[in-house]
């Protein structure tokens, strides 16, 4: 079953790179480079169906922000 995630707002310096990672931050998959603060995407196949995820957003200055999701 596909999971969609929506980012409602991002703080930092645009553009942003968005990754979805397993809960241990061992396996991360690049989702997209974005310039807006709102974005919806489908979780990549290797992590689709996983109940716990980390969303990693990296801004243009290299700052990383992790957000925990429980599906």
mmCIF file as Biopython writes it, N, C-alpha, C and O atoms, coordinates in Angstrom:
data_model
#
loop_
_atom_site.group_PDB
_atom_site.id
_atom_site.type_symbol
_atom_site.label_atom_id
_atom_site.label_alt_id
_atom_site.label_comp_id
_atom_site.label_asym_id
_atom_site.label_entity_id
_atom_site.label_seq_id
_atom_site.pdbx_PDB_ins_code
_atom_site.Cartn_x
_atom_site.Cartn_y
_atom_site.Cartn_z
_atom_site.occupancy
_atom_site.B_iso_or_equiv
_atom_site.auth_seq_id
_atom_site.auth_asym_id
_atom_site.pdbx_PDB_model_num
ATOM 1   N N  . UNK A ? 1  ? 0.830  -1.183 0.000  1.0 0.0 1  A 1 
ATOM 2   C CA . UNK A ? 1  ? 0.000  0.000  0.000  1.0 0.0 1  A 1 
ATOM 3   C C  . UNK A ? 1  ? 0.874  1.244  0.000  1.0 0.0 1  A 1 
ATOM 4   O O  . UNK A ? 1  ? 1.794  1.357  0.810  1.0 0.0 1  A 1 
ATOM 5   N N  . UNK A ? 2  ? 0.601  2.155  -0.879 1.0 0.0 2  A 1 
ATOM 6   C CA . UNK A ? 2  ? 1.367  3.397  -0.976 1.0 0.0 2  A 1 
ATOM 7   C C  . UNK A ? 2  ? 1.071  4.326  0.180  1.0 0.0 2  A 1 
ATOM 8   O O  . UNK A ? 2  ? -0.069 4.445  0.629  1.0 0.0 2  A 1 
ATOM 9   N N  . UNK A ? 3  ? 2.123  4.988  0.657  1.0 0.0 3  A 1 
ATOM 10  C CA . UNK A ? 3  ? 1.967  6.036  1.659  1.0 0.0 3  A 1 
ATOM 11  C C  . UNK A ? 3  ? 2.393  7.353  1.039  1.0 0.0 3  A 1 
ATOM 12  O O  . UNK A ? 3  ? 3.448  7.435  0.410  1.0 0.0 3  A 1 
ATOM 13  N N  . UNK A ? 4  ? 1.587  8.373  1.212  1.0 0.0 4  A 1 
ATOM 14  C CA . UNK A ? 4  ? 1.941  9.716  0.787  1.0 0.0 4  A 1 
ATOM 15  C C  . UNK A ? 4  ? 2.241  10.549 2.022  1.0 0.0 4  A 1 
ATOM 16  O O  . UNK A ? 4  ? 1.540  10.458 3.030  1.0 0.0 4  A 1 
ATOM 17  N N  . UNK A ? 5  ? 3.282  11.356 1.938  1.0 0.0 5  A 1 
ATOM 18  C CA . UNK A ? 5  ? 3.621  12.287 3.003  1.0 0.0 5  A 1 
ATOM 19  C C  . UNK A ? 5  ? 3.508  13.700 2.473  1.0 0.0 5  A 1 
ATOM 20  O O  . UNK A ? 5  ? 3.830  13.965 1.315  1.0 0.0 5  A 1 
ATOM 21  N N  . UNK A ? 6  ? 3.053  14.607 3.318  1.0 0.0 6  A 1 
ATOM 22  C CA . UNK A ? 6  ? 2.960  16.017 2.951  1.0 0.0 6  A 1 
ATOM 23  C C  . UNK A ? 6  ? 3.801  16.839 3.909  1.0 0.0 6  A 1 
ATOM 24  O O  . UNK A ? 6  ? 3.673  16.719 5.128  1.0 0.0 6  A 1 
ATOM 25  N N  . UNK A ? 7  ? 4.648  17.664 3.356  1.0 0.0 7  A 1 
ATOM 26  C CA . UNK A ? 7  ? 5.405  18.640 4.127  1.0 0.0 7  A 1 
ATOM 27  C C  . UNK A ? 7  ? 4.607  19.928 4.051  1.0 0.0 7  A 1 
ATOM 28  O O  . UNK A ? 7  ? 4.374  20.451 2.961  1.0 0.0 7  A 1 
ATOM 29  N N  . UNK A ? 8  ? 4.187  20.442 5.195  1.0 0.0 8  A 1 
ATOM 30  C CA . UNK A ? 8  ? 3.389  21.662 5.208  1.0 0.0 8  A 1 
ATOM 31  C C  . UNK A ? 8  ? 4.229  22.923 5.280  1.0 0.0 8  A 1 
ATOM 32  O O  . UNK A ? 8  ? 3.824  23.969 4.774  1.0 0.0 8  A 1 
ATOM 33  N N  . UNK A ? 9  ? 5.386  22.835 5.899  1.0 0.0 9  A 1 
ATOM 34  C CA . UNK A ? 9  ? 6.258  24.006 5.963  1.0 0.0 9  A 1 
ATOM 35  C C  . UNK A ? 9  ? 7.685  23.559 6.255  1.0 0.0 9  A 1 
ATOM 36  O O  . UNK A ? 9  ? 7.922  22.555 6.926  1.0 0.0 9  A 1 
ATOM 37  N N  . UNK A ? 10 ? 8.610  24.323 5.737  1.0 0.0 10 A 1 
ATOM 38  C CA . UNK A ? 10 ? 10.038 24.066 5.936  1.0 0.0 10 A 1 
ATOM 39  C C  . UNK A ? 10 ? 10.696 25.390 6.302  1.0 0.0 10 A 1 
ATOM 40  O O  . UNK A ? 10 ? 10.407 26.428 5.706  1.0 0.0 10 A 1 
ATOM 41  N N  . UNK A ? 11 ? 11.576 25.338 7.281  1.0 0.0 11 A 1 
ATOM 42  C CA . UNK A ? 11 ? 12.370 26.522 7.592  1.0 0.0 11 A 1 
ATOM 43  C C  . UNK A ? 11 ? 13.811 26.242 7.189  1.0 0.0 11 A 1 
ATOM 44  O O  . UNK A ? 11 ? 14.274 25.103 7.248  1.0 0.0 11 A 1 
ATOM 45  N N  . UNK A ? 12 ? 14.494 27.266 6.789  1.0 0.0 12 A 1 
ATOM 46  C CA . UNK A ? 12 ? 15.868 27.142 6.336  1.0 0.0 12 A 1 
ATOM 47  C C  . UNK A ? 12 ? 16.058 27.934 5.068  1.0 0.0 12 A 1 
ATOM 48  O O  . UNK A ? 12 ? 15.227 28.763 4.698  1.0 0.0 12 A 1 
ATOM 49  N N  . UNK A ? 13 ? 17.172 27.664 4.406  1.0 0.0 13 A 1 
ATOM 50  C CA . UNK A ? 13 ? 17.510 28.386 3.188  1.0 0.0 13 A 1 
ATOM 51  C C  . UNK A ? 13 ? 17.257 27.500 1.975  1.0 0.0 13 A 1 
ATOM 52  O O  . UNK A ? 13 ? 17.858 26.435 1.837  1.0 0.0 13 A 1 
ATOM 53  N N  . UNK A ? 14 ? 16.362 27.949 1.097  1.0 0.0 14 A 1 
ATOM 54  C CA . UNK A ? 14 ? 16.006 27.222 -0.118 1.0 0.0 14 A 1 
ATOM 55  C C  . UNK A ? 14 ? 17.189 27.211 -1.083 1.0 0.0 14 A 1 
ATOM 56  O O  . UNK A ? 14 ? 18.001 28.135 -1.056 1.0 0.0 14 A 1 
ATOM 57  N N  . UNK A ? 15 ? 17.308 26.202 -1.926 1.0 0.0 15 A 1 
ATOM 58  C CA . UNK A ? 15 ? 16.470 25.021 -2.125 1.0 0.0 15 A 1 
ATOM 59  C C  . UNK A ? 15 ? 16.753 23.954 -1.066 1.0 0.0 15 A 1 
ATOM 60  O O  . UNK A ? 15 ? 17.747 24.012 -0.342 1.0 0.0 15 A 1 
ATOM 61  N N  . UNK A ? 16 ? 15.832 22.967 -1.004 1.0 0.0 16 A 1 
ATOM 62  C CA . UNK A ? 16 ? 15.906 21.887 -0.032 1.0 0.0 16 A 1 
ATOM 63  C C  . UNK A ? 16 ? 15.987 20.552 -0.748 1.0 0.0 16 A 1 
ATOM 64  O O  . UNK A ? 16 ? 15.379 20.371 -1.803 1.0 0.0 16 A 1 
ATOM 65  N N  . UNK A ? 17 ? 16.735 19.618 -0.179 1.0 0.0 17 A 1 
ATOM 66  C CA . UNK A ? 17 ? 16.739 18.235 -0.645 1.0 0.0 17 A 1 
ATOM 67  C C  . UNK A ? 17 ? 15.970 17.415 0.377  1.0 0.0 17 A 1 
ATOM 68  O O  . UNK A ? 17 ? 16.198 17.531 1.581  1.0 0.0 17 A 1 
ATOM 69  N N  . UNK A ? 18 ? 15.057 16.587 -0.113 1.0 0.0 18 A 1 
ATOM 70  C CA . UNK A ? 18 ? 14.190 15.794 0.754  1.0 0.0 18 A 1 
ATOM 71  C C  . UNK A ? 18 ? 14.555 14.319 0.601  1.0 0.0 18 A 1 
ATOM 72  O O  . UNK A ? 18 ? 14.675 13.806 -0.511 1.0 0.0 18 A 1 
ATOM 73  N N  . UNK A ? 19 ? 14.727 13.648 1.744  1.0 0.0 19 A 1 
ATOM 74  C CA . UNK A ? 19 ? 15.047 12.223 1.791  1.0 0.0 19 A 1 
ATOM 75  C C  . UNK A ? 19 ? 14.068 11.532 2.726  1.0 0.0 19 A 1 
ATOM 76  O O  . UNK A ? 19 ? 13.575 12.141 3.675  1.0 0.0 19 A 1 
ATOM 77  N N  . UNK A ? 20 ? 13.786 10.258 2.460  1.0 0.0 20 A 1 
ATOM 78  C CA . UNK A ? 20 ? 13.038 9.414  3.376  1.0 0.0 20 A 1 
ATOM 79  C C  . UNK A ? 20 ? 13.989 8.314  3.811  1.0 0.0 20 A 1 
ATOM 80  O O  . UNK A ? 20 ? 14.633 7.668  2.983  1.0 0.0 20 A 1 
ATOM 81  N N  . UNK A ? 21 ? 14.073 8.103  5.138  1.0 0.0 21 A 1 
ATOM 82  C CA . UNK A ? 21 ? 15.020 7.140  5.696  1.0 0.0 21 A 1 
ATOM 83  C C  . UNK A ? 21 ? 14.300 6.135  6.588  1.0 0.0 21 A 1 
ATOM 84  O O  . UNK A ? 21 ? 13.213 6.398  7.102  1.0 0.0 21 A 1 
ATOM 85  N N  . UNK A ? 22 ? 14.936 4.973  6.757  1.0 0.0 22 A 1 
ATOM 86  C CA . UNK A ? 22 ? 14.430 4.034  7.750  1.0 0.0 22 A 1 
ATOM 87  C C  . UNK A ? 22 ? 14.671 4.631  9.135  1.0 0.0 22 A 1 
ATOM 88  O O  . UNK A ? 22 ? 15.395 5.618  9.268  1.0 0.0 22 A 1 
ATOM 89  N N  . UNK A ? 23 ? 14.081 4.050  10.143 1.0 0.0 23 A 1 
ATOM 90  C CA . UNK A ? 23 ? 14.119 4.617  11.490 1.0 0.0 23 A 1 
ATOM 91  C C  . UNK A ? 23 ? 15.534 4.698  12.058 1.0 0.0 23 A 1 
ATOM 92  O O  . UNK A ? 23 ? 15.789 5.502  12.954 1.0 0.0 23 A 1 
ATOM 93  N N  . UNK A ? 24 ? 16.453 3.882  11.555 1.0 0.0 24 A 1 
ATOM 94  C CA . UNK A ? 24 ? 17.836 3.909  12.046 1.0 0.0 24 A 1 
ATOM 95  C C  . UNK A ? 24 ? 18.709 4.898  11.282 1.0 0.0 24 A 1 
ATOM 96  O O  . UNK A ? 24 ? 19.881 5.081  11.610 1.0 0.0 24 A 1 
ATOM 97  N N  . UNK A ? 25 ? 18.139 5.535  10.265 1.0 0.0 25 A 1 
ATOM 98  C CA . UNK A ? 25 ? 18.880 6.464  9.396  1.0 0.0 25 A 1 
ATOM 99  C C  . UNK A ? 25 ? 20.014 5.766  8.660  1.0 0.0 25 A 1 
ATOM 100 O O  . UNK A ? 25 ? 21.015 6.391  8.309  1.0 0.0 25 A 1 
ATOM 101 N N  . UNK A ? 26 ? 19.852 4.459  8.427  1.0 0.0 26 A 1 
ATOM 102 C CA . UNK A ? 26 ? 20.850 3.682  7.696  1.0 0.0 26 A 1 
ATOM 103 C C  . UNK A ? 26 ? 20.587 3.736  6.200  1.0 0.0 26 A 1 
ATOM 104 O O  . UNK A ? 26 ? 21.512 3.904  5.405  1.0 0.0 26 A 1 
ATOM 105 N N  . UNK A ? 27 ? 19.333 3.593  5.821  1.0 0.0 27 A 1 
ATOM 106 C CA . UNK A ? 27 ? 18.952 3.602  4.410  1.0 0.0 27 A 1 
ATOM 107 C C  . UNK A ? 27 ? 18.119 4.845  4.129  1.0 0.0 27 A 1 
ATOM 108 O O  . UNK A ? 27 ? 17.013 4.996  4.649  1.0 0.0 27 A 1 
ATOM 109 N N  . UNK A ? 28 ? 18.662 5.731  3.301  1.0 0.0 28 A 1 
ATOM 110 C CA . UNK A ? 28 ? 17.960 6.960  2.932  1.0 0.0 28 A 1 
ATOM 111 C C  . UNK A ? 28 ? 17.784 7.007  1.428  1.0 0.0 28 A 1 
ATOM 112 O O  . UNK A ? 28 ? 18.682 6.632  0.674  1.0 0.0 28 A 1 
ATOM 113 N N  . UNK A ? 29 ? 16.632 7.463  0.999  1.0 0.0 29 A 1 
ATOM 114 C CA . UNK A ? 29 ? 16.314 7.542  -0.418 1.0 0.0 29 A 1 
ATOM 115 C C  . UNK A ? 29 ? 15.946 8.977  -0.763 1.0 0.0 29 A 1 
ATOM 116 O O  . UNK A ? 29 ? 15.069 9.577  -0.143 1.0 0.0 29 A 1 
ATOM 117 N N  . UNK A ? 30 ? 16.636 9.515  -1.766 1.0 0.0 30 A 1 
ATOM 118 C CA . UNK A ? 30 ? 16.371 10.872 -2.228 1.0 0.0 30 A 1 
ATOM 119 C C  . UNK A ? 30 ? 14.988 10.918 -2.856 1.0 0.0 30 A 1 
ATOM 120 O O  . UNK A ? 30 ? 14.647 10.080 -3.691 1.0 0.0 30 A 1 
ATOM 121 N N  . UNK A ? 31 ? 14.191 11.906 -2.446 1.0 0.0 31 A 1 
ATOM 122 C CA . UNK A ? 31 ? 12.836 12.063 -2.976 1.0 0.0 31 A 1 
ATOM 123 C C  . UNK A ? 31 ? 12.806 13.162 -4.018 1.0 0.0 31 A 1 
ATOM 124 O O  . UNK A ? 31 ? 12.330 12.956 -5.134 1.0 0.0 31 A 1 
ATOM 125 N N  . UNK A ? 32 ? 13.326 14.359 -3.647 1.0 0.0 32 A 1 
ATOM 126 C CA . UNK A ? 32 ? 13.245 15.484 -4.573 1.0 0.0 32 A 1 
ATOM 127 C C  . UNK A ? 32 ? 14.035 16.665 -4.046 1.0 0.0 32 A 1 
ATOM 128 O O  . UNK A ? 32 ? 14.300 16.781 -2.849 1.0 0.0 32 A 1 
ATOM 129 N N  . UNK A ? 33 ? 14.401 17.531 -4.962 1.0 0.0 33 A 1 
ATOM 130 C CA . UNK A ? 33 ? 14.905 18.844 -4.606 1.0 0.0 33 A 1 
ATOM 131 C C  . UNK A ? 33 ? 13.744 19.808 -4.770 1.0 0.0 33 A 1 
ATOM 132 O O  . UNK A ? 33 ? 13.092 19.822 -5.813 1.0 0.0 33 A 1 
ATOM 133 N N  . UNK A ? 34 ? 13.477 20.621 -3.741 1.0 0.0 34 A 1 
ATOM 134 C CA . UNK A ? 34 ? 12.316 21.516 -3.810 1.0 0.0 34 A 1 
ATOM 135 C C  . UNK A ? 34 ? 12.704 22.928 -3.408 1.0 0.0 34 A 1 
ATOM 136 O O  . UNK A ? 34 ? 13.704 23.143 -2.723 1.0 0.0 34 A 1 
ATOM 137 N N  . UNK A ? 35 ? 11.908 23.872 -3.840 1.0 0.0 35 A 1 
ATOM 138 C CA . UNK A ? 35 ? 12.127 25.271 -3.478 1.0 0.0 35 A 1 
ATOM 139 C C  . UNK A ? 35 ? 10.933 25.855 -2.737 1.0 0.0 35 A 1 
ATOM 140 O O  . UNK A ? 35 ? 10.990 26.990 -2.264 1.0 0.0 35 A 1 
ATOM 141 N N  . UNK A ? 36 ? 9.843  25.081 -2.632 1.0 0.0 36 A 1 
ATOM 142 C CA . UNK A ? 36 ? 8.648  25.563 -1.946 1.0 0.0 36 A 1 
ATOM 143 C C  . UNK A ? 36 ? 8.590  24.984 -0.536 1.0 0.0 36 A 1 
ATOM 144 O O  . UNK A ? 36 ? 9.314  24.041 -0.215 1.0 0.0 36 A 1 
ATOM 145 N N  . UNK A ? 37 ? 7.728  25.552 0.299  1.0 0.0 37 A 1 
ATOM 146 C CA . UNK A ? 37 ? 7.637  25.059 1.670  1.0 0.0 37 A 1 
ATOM 147 C C  . UNK A ? 37 ? 6.508  24.049 1.848  1.0 0.0 37 A 1 
ATOM 148 O O  . UNK A ? 37 ? 6.304  23.554 2.956  1.0 0.0 37 A 1 
ATOM 149 N N  . UNK A ? 38 ? 5.780  23.735 0.799  1.0 0.0 38 A 1 
ATOM 150 C CA . UNK A ? 38 ? 4.720  22.732 0.855  1.0 0.0 38 A 1 
ATOM 151 C C  . UNK A ? 38 ? 4.936  21.738 -0.287 1.0 0.0 38 A 1 
ATOM 152 O O  . UNK A ? 38 ? 5.160  22.129 -1.433 1.0 0.0 38 A 1 
ATOM 153 N N  . UNK A ? 39 ? 4.865  20.440 0.046  1.0 0.0 39 A 1 
ATOM 154 C CA . UNK A ? 39 ? 5.227  19.425 -0.938 1.0 0.0 39 A 1 
ATOM 155 C C  . UNK A ? 39 ? 4.622  18.091 -0.519 1.0 0.0 39 A 1 
ATOM 156 O O  . UNK A ? 39 ? 4.697  17.724 0.654  1.0 0.0 39 A 1 
ATOM 157 N N  . UNK A ? 40 ? 4.024  17.361 -1.459 1.0 0.0 40 A 1 
ATOM 158 C CA . UNK A ? 40 ? 3.481  16.027 -1.201 1.0 0.0 40 A 1 
ATOM 159 C C  . UNK A ? 40 ? 4.184  15.032 -2.103 1.0 0.0 40 A 1 
ATOM 160 O O  . UNK A ? 40 ? 4.416  15.301 -3.282 1.0 0.0 40 A 1 
ATOM 161 N N  . UNK A ? 41 ? 4.526  13.865 -1.536 1.0 0.0 41 A 1 
ATOM 162 C CA . UNK A ? 41 ? 5.225  12.845 -2.320 1.0 0.0 41 A 1 
ATOM 163 C C  . UNK A ? 41 ? 4.852  11.459 -1.805 1.0 0.0 41 A 1 
ATOM 164 O O  . UNK A ? 41 ? 4.352  11.305 -0.690 1.0 0.0 41 A 1 
ATOM 165 N N  . UNK A ? 42 ? 5.104  10.456 -2.640 1.0 0.0 42 A 1 
ATOM 166 C CA . UNK A ? 42 ? 4.876  9.057  -2.290 1.0 0.0 42 A 1 
ATOM 167 C C  . UNK A ? 42 ? 6.171  8.487  -1.728 1.0 0.0 42 A 1 
ATOM 168 O O  . UNK A ? 42 ? 7.246  8.706  -2.286 1.0 0.0 42 A 1 
ATOM 169 N N  . UNK A ? 43 ? 6.068  7.760  -0.632 1.0 0.0 43 A 1 
ATOM 170 C CA . UNK A ? 43 ? 7.240  7.132  -0.021 1.0 0.0 43 A 1 
ATOM 171 C C  . UNK A ? 43 ? 7.842  6.157  -1.031 1.0 0.0 43 A 1 
ATOM 172 O O  . UNK A ? 43 ? 7.112  5.370  -1.632 1.0 0.0 43 A 1 
ATOM 173 N N  . UNK A ? 44 ? 9.174  6.198  -1.228 1.0 0.0 44 A 1 
ATOM 174 C CA . UNK A ? 44 ? 9.818  5.292  -2.190 1.0 0.0 44 A 1 
ATOM 175 C C  . UNK A ? 44 ? 9.546  3.818  -1.874 1.0 0.0 44 A 1 
ATOM 176 O O  . UNK A ? 44 ? 9.389  3.444  -0.711 1.0 0.0 44 A 1 
ATOM 177 N N  . UNK A ? 45 ? 9.492  3.006  -2.895 1.0 0.0 45 A 1 
ATOM 178 C CA . UNK A ? 45 ? 9.136  1.592  -2.801 1.0 0.0 45 A 1 
ATOM 179 C C  . UNK A ? 45 ? 9.883  0.824  -1.708 1.0 0.0 45 A 1 
ATOM 180 O O  . UNK A ? 45 ? 9.241  0.075  -0.971 1.0 0.0 45 A 1 
ATOM 181 N N  . UNK A ? 46 ? 11.203 0.969  -1.563 1.0 0.0 46 A 1 
ATOM 182 C CA . UNK A ? 46 ? 11.872 0.164  -0.528 1.0 0.0 46 A 1 
ATOM 183 C C  . UNK A ? 46 ? 11.339 0.414  0.886  1.0 0.0 46 A 1 
ATOM 184 O O  . UNK A ? 46 ? 11.455 -0.461 1.745  1.0 0.0 46 A 1 
ATOM 185 N N  . UNK A ? 47 ? 10.759 1.587  1.143  1.0 0.0 47 A 1 
ATOM 186 C CA . UNK A ? 47 ? 10.260 1.904  2.484  1.0 0.0 47 A 1 
ATOM 187 C C  . UNK A ? 47 ? 8.741  1.965  2.545  1.0 0.0 47 A 1 
ATOM 188 O O  . UNK A ? 47 ? 8.173  2.222  3.606  1.0 0.0 47 A 1 
ATOM 189 N N  . UNK A ? 48 ? 8.083  1.733  1.422  1.0 0.0 48 A 1 
ATOM 190 C CA . UNK A ? 48 ? 6.627  1.744  1.415  1.0 0.0 48 A 1 
ATOM 191 C C  . UNK A ? 48 ? 6.126  0.575  2.258  1.0 0.0 48 A 1 
ATOM 192 O O  . UNK A ? 48 ? 6.580  -0.553 2.071  1.0 0.0 48 A 1 
ATOM 193 N N  . UNK A ? 49 ? 5.224  0.816  3.157  1.0 0.0 49 A 1 
ATOM 194 C CA . UNK A ? 49 ? 4.718  -0.221 4.040  1.0 0.0 49 A 1 
ATOM 195 C C  . UNK A ? 49 ? 5.423  -0.273 5.381  1.0 0.0 49 A 1 
ATOM 196 O O  . UNK A ? 49 ? 4.964  -0.962 6.293  1.0 0.0 49 A 1 
ATOM 197 N N  . UNK A ? 50 ? 6.539  0.449  5.520  1.0 0.0 50 A 1 
ATOM 198 C CA . UNK A ? 50 ? 7.240  0.524  6.796  1.0 0.0 50 A 1 
ATOM 199 C C  . UNK A ? 50 ? 6.436  1.443  7.716  1.0 0.0 50 A 1 
ATOM 200 O O  . UNK A ? 50 ? 5.944  2.483  7.279  1.0 0.0 50 A 1 
ATOM 201 N N  . UNK A ? 51 ? 6.304  1.066  8.979  1.0 0.0 51 A 1 
ATOM 202 C CA . UNK A ? 51 ? 5.448  1.830  9.877  1.0 0.0 51 A 1 
ATOM 203 C C  . UNK A ? 51 ? 6.125  3.045  10.497 1.0 0.0 51 A 1 
ATOM 204 O O  . UNK A ? 51 ? 5.440  3.986  10.899 1.0 0.0 51 A 1 
ATOM 205 N N  . UNK A ? 52 ? 7.464  3.047  10.584 1.0 0.0 52 A 1 
ATOM 206 C CA . UNK A ? 52 ? 8.185  4.177  11.156 1.0 0.0 52 A 1 
ATOM 207 C C  . UNK A ? 52 ? 9.216  4.678  10.154 1.0 0.0 52 A 1 
ATOM 208 O O  . UNK A ? 52 ? 9.980  3.896  9.588  1.0 0.0 52 A 1 
ATOM 209 N N  . UNK A ? 53 ? 9.227  5.980  9.943  1.0 0.0 53 A 1 
ATOM 210 C CA . UNK A ? 53 ? 10.128 6.599  8.972  1.0 0.0 53 A 1 
ATOM 211 C C  . UNK A ? 53 ? 10.754 7.852  9.551  1.0 0.0 53 A 1 
ATOM 212 O O  . UNK A ? 53 ? 10.229 8.459  10.484 1.0 0.0 53 A 1 
ATOM 213 N N  . UNK A ? 54 ? 11.889 8.225  8.977  1.0 0.0 54 A 1 
ATOM 214 C CA . UNK A ? 54 ? 12.476 9.531  9.233  1.0 0.0 54 A 1 
ATOM 215 C C  . UNK A ? 54 ? 12.414 10.325 7.945  1.0 0.0 54 A 1 
ATOM 216 O O  . UNK A ? 54 ? 12.765 9.820  6.878  1.0 0.0 54 A 1 
ATOM 217 N N  . UNK A ? 55 ? 11.974 11.548 8.041  1.0 0.0 55 A 1 
ATOM 218 C CA . UNK A ? 55 ? 12.018 12.477 6.918  1.0 0.0 55 A 1 
ATOM 219 C C  . UNK A ? 55 ? 13.213 13.383 7.169  1.0 0.0 55 A 1 
ATOM 220 O O  . UNK A ? 55 ? 13.296 14.036 8.209  1.0 0.0 55 A 1 
ATOM 221 N N  . UNK A ? 56 ? 14.130 13.424 6.224  1.0 0.0 56 A 1 
ATOM 222 C CA . UNK A ? 56 ? 15.320 14.265 6.355  1.0 0.0 56 A 1 
ATOM 223 C C  . UNK A ? 56 ? 15.265 15.360 5.307  1.0 0.0 56 A 1 
ATOM 224 O O  . UNK A ? 56 ? 15.134 15.081 4.115  1.0 0.0 56 A 1 
ATOM 225 N N  . UNK A ? 57 ? 15.364 16.610 5.751  1.0 0.0 57 A 1 
ATOM 226 C CA . UNK A ? 57 ? 15.379 17.755 4.845  1.0 0.0 57 A 1 
ATOM 227 C C  . UNK A ? 57 ? 16.707 18.475 5.044  1.0 0.0 57 A 1 
ATOM 228 O O  . UNK A ? 57 ? 17.075 18.830 6.164  1.0 0.0 57 A 1 
ATOM 229 N N  . UNK A ? 58 ? 17.423 18.684 3.937  1.0 0.0 58 A 1 
ATOM 230 C CA . UNK A ? 58 ? 18.713 19.364 3.979  1.0 0.0 58 A 1 
ATOM 231 C C  . UNK A ? 58 ? 18.574 20.668 3.210  1.0 0.0 58 A 1 
ATOM 232 O O  . UNK A ? 58 ? 18.183 20.666 2.043  1.0 0.0 58 A 1 
ATOM 233 N N  . UNK A ? 59 ? 18.896 21.799 3.870  1.0 0.0 59 A 1 
ATOM 234 C CA . UNK A ? 59 ? 18.784 23.073 3.167  1.0 0.0 59 A 1 
ATOM 235 C C  . UNK A ? 59 ? 20.086 23.377 2.425  1.0 0.0 59 A 1 
ATOM 236 O O  . UNK A ? 59 ? 21.046 22.610 2.504  1.0 0.0 59 A 1 
ATOM 237 N N  . UNK A ? 60 ? 20.114 24.493 1.708  1.0 0.0 60 A 1 
ATOM 238 C CA . UNK A ? 60 ? 21.262 24.809 0.844  1.0 0.0 60 A 1 
ATOM 239 C C  . UNK A ? 60 ? 22.529 25.134 1.626  1.0 0.0 60 A 1 
ATOM 240 O O  . UNK A ? 60 ? 23.612 25.180 1.043  1.0 0.0 60 A 1 
ATOM 241 N N  . UNK A ? 61 ? 22.419 25.362 2.943  1.0 0.0 61 A 1 
ATOM 242 C CA . UNK A ? 61 ? 23.609 25.617 3.759  1.0 0.0 61 A 1 
ATOM 243 C C  . UNK A ? 61 ? 24.122 24.346 4.413  1.0 0.0 61 A 1 
ATOM 244 O O  . UNK A ? 61 ? 25.118 24.379 5.135  1.0 0.0 61 A 1 
ATOM 245 N N  . UNK A ? 62 ? 23.444 23.210 4.165  1.0 0.0 62 A 1 
ATOM 246 C CA . UNK A ? 62 ? 23.869 21.934 4.711  1.0 0.0 62 A 1 
ATOM 247 C C  . UNK A ? 62 ? 23.216 21.573 6.033  1.0 0.0 62 A 1 
ATOM 248 O O  . UNK A ? 62 ? 23.516 20.521 6.598  1.0 0.0 62 A 1 
ATOM 249 N N  . UNK A ? 63 ? 22.332 22.419 6.537  1.0 0.0 63 A 1 
ATOM 250 C CA . UNK A ? 63 ? 21.625 22.108 7.789  1.0 0.0 63 A 1 
ATOM 251 C C  . UNK A ? 63 ? 20.631 20.984 7.532  1.0 0.0 63 A 1 
ATOM 252 O O  . UNK A ? 63 ? 19.881 21.010 6.556  1.0 0.0 63 A 1 
ATOM 253 N N  . UNK A ? 64 ? 20.637 19.997 8.421  1.0 0.0 64 A 1 
ATOM 254 C CA . UNK A ? 64 ? 19.743 18.859 8.297  1.0 0.0 64 A 1 
ATOM 255 C C  . UNK A ? 64 ? 18.693 18.891 9.404  1.0 0.0 64 A 1 
ATOM 256 O O  . UNK A ? 64 ? 19.000 19.185 10.560 1.0 0.0 64 A 1 
ATOM 257 N N  . UNK A ? 65 ? 17.462 18.588 9.036  1.0 0.0 65 A 1 
ATOM 258 C CA . UNK A ? 65 ? 16.385 18.474 10.016 1.0 0.0 65 A 1 
ATOM 259 C C  . UNK A ? 65 ? 15.722 17.123 9.815  1.0 0.0 65 A 1 
ATOM 260 O O  . UNK A ? 65 ? 15.377 16.747 8.695  1.0 0.0 65 A 1 
ATOM 261 N N  . UNK A ? 66 ? 15.547 16.396 10.915 1.0 0.0 66 A 1 
ATOM 262 C CA . UNK A ? 66 ? 14.917 15.080 10.886 1.0 0.0 66 A 1 
ATOM 263 C C  . UNK A ? 66 ? 13.553 15.173 11.561 1.0 0.0 66 A 1 
ATOM 264 O O  . UNK A ? 66 ? 13.404 15.810 12.604 1.0 0.0 66 A 1 
ATOM 265 N N  . UNK A ? 67 ? 12.562 14.528 10.951 1.0 0.0 67 A 1 
ATOM 266 C CA . UNK A ? 67 ? 11.233 14.465 11.528 1.0 0.0 67 A 1 
ATOM 267 C C  . UNK A ? 67 ? 10.798 12.996 11.531 1.0 0.0 67 A 1 
ATOM 268 O O  . UNK A ? 67 ? 10.880 12.307 10.513 1.0 0.0 67 A 1 
ATOM 269 N N  . UNK A ? 68 ? 10.338 12.539 12.681 1.0 0.0 68 A 1 
ATOM 270 C CA . UNK A ? 68 ? 9.885  11.159 12.853 1.0 0.0 68 A 1 
ATOM 271 C C  . UNK A ? 68 ? 8.421  11.038 12.419 1.0 0.0 68 A 1 
ATOM 272 O O  . UNK A ? 68 ? 7.587  11.876 12.762 1.0 0.0 68 A 1 
ATOM 273 N N  . UNK A ? 69 ? 8.128  9.983  11.663 1.0 0.0 69 A 1 
ATOM 274 C CA . UNK A ? 69 ? 6.754  9.703  11.259 1.0 0.0 69 A 1 
ATOM 275 C C  . UNK A ? 69 ? 6.413  8.271  11.626 1.0 0.0 69 A 1 
ATOM 276 O O  . UNK A ? 69 ? 7.213  7.355  11.431 1.0 0.0 69 A 1 
ATOM 277 N N  . UNK A ? 70 ? 5.218  8.093  12.159 1.0 0.0 70 A 1 
ATOM 278 C CA . UNK A ? 70 ? 4.686  6.776  12.426 1.0 0.0 70 A 1 
ATOM 279 C C  . UNK A ? 70 ? 3.441  6.634  11.572 1.0 0.0 70 A 1 
ATOM 280 O O  . UNK A ? 70 ? 2.480  7.385  11.742 1.0 0.0 70 A 1 
ATOM 281 N N  . UNK A ? 71 ? 3.450  5.677  10.655 1.0 0.0 71 A 1 
ATOM 282 C CA . UNK A ? 71 ? 2.340  5.509  9.703  1.0 0.0 71 A 1 
ATOM 283 C C  . UNK A ? 71 ? 1.292  4.563  10.246 1.0 0.0 71 A 1 
ATOM 284 O O  . UNK A ? 71 ? 0.288  4.305  9.581  1.0 0.0 71 A 1 
#
